[in-house]
Amino acid sequence: MQIPGNKKIYFASDQHLGAPTMEASLPREKKFVTWLDEVKHDAAAIFILGDLFDFWFEYKTVVPKGFVRVLGKLAEIRDSGIPIYFFVGNHDLWMNDYFETELNIPVYHDNVGFTFNGKQFLIGHGDGKGPGDMGYKRMKKVFTNPFSKWLFRWVHPDLGVRLAQYLSVKNKLISGDADVTFLGEDKEWLIQYSKRKLKSKHYDYLIFGHRHLPMVVKVGEHSSYVNLGDWITYFTYGVFDGNSFELLKYEQ
């Protein structure tokens, strides 16, 4: 993609809408919708890097109740011709084709490489990447197993969604104590993952969510690892103007 001189590409992740309750997350949803309303005026594309929802499961004919403001805004922006790309996170990994069929927004379940104005990007949510976190990696295999999804689909949505939301908050999967502190490059799994990826291919920017802590870290002479932060504590987002990348805080 070649970005016109007056356009930008925007990146955001980890809104966790619906947590800890629908009522409590409503102000954050409204704030994110306001941000979308502002960036649409000069956006060449918008990337949402996962965990837009704190829980999402698509039954064949049912999707979770709520989120009409953000879904309506995404539909409006996409209908205007602006591309939107969605990467599933660990909280909305049970997303299938609803965004694609209803909103015309492609959904990705793993990292994807993009080229913007000659710059190489690797983009994804970031969960389960790099060394360590073996407990989550095993759990993800169970959650994404077709048989597990088939079993959960037989649970009535009123029970299944409520149970999943409860467990998400109960187990503090939104944000843990480690999310507030930079652990050092040798303990930051996504930094280690980024460095490993650079051994096989050059990327100017490796952009992820999941970690919740906003950061830009040099991982090569001409390469940077970026974590976008979240829309719970930091309200940060990334912007690429065709030449350089910035991590900014949304002030409203």
KABELPE-V17551 format. One line per field, one symbol per residue. phi: phi as a letter, one per 40 degrees, with the letter a starting at -180 (. if undefined). psi: psi as a letter, one per 20 degrees, with the letter a starting at -180 (. if undefined). burial: 1 if it has 16 or more other ideal C-beta (glycine too) atoms within 10 Angstrom, else 0. A space follows every 50 residues. Layout:
BEGIN
phi: ???
psi: ???
burial: ???
END
This chain:
BEGIN
phi: .bcddbbabbbaafcfchbcaccccddccccccccdcccccbccabbbbg fcbcaaabccbbbdchgccccccccccccchccbbbbcbccbcccbbccc ccbgbcbbbacbcbbbfgccbbbachcgbgcgfccccccccccccdcccc cccccdddcccccccccccdcfccabccccbccgccbccccccccccccb acbcbbbbbgcgccabbcbadbbbcbbcgabbbcfbababchbabbbbbc bb
psi: pppqhjrrpqpqrlhlpiqirgghighhghghhgghhgihhkphqppokr khqhppporhjprqqakhghggggggghhiippppppqaihkikpdjghg hhikoqppjrqqqqpokippppprgipjqaralhghhghhhghiphhghg ghhipphhgggggggghgghjligprhiiippiqhiiohhgggghghihh qpphpoprcghiopqoppjrhkqppppibrkgghlqrqppjigrpqoqpo p.
burial: 00100011111111111110010010011001101100100011111111 11111111100011001011101110110001111111111111110110 00101011001001010011111111111100000000000000000000 00000000011001100110001110001000000001111111101100 00111111111111101010001111111111011111111100101001 00
END
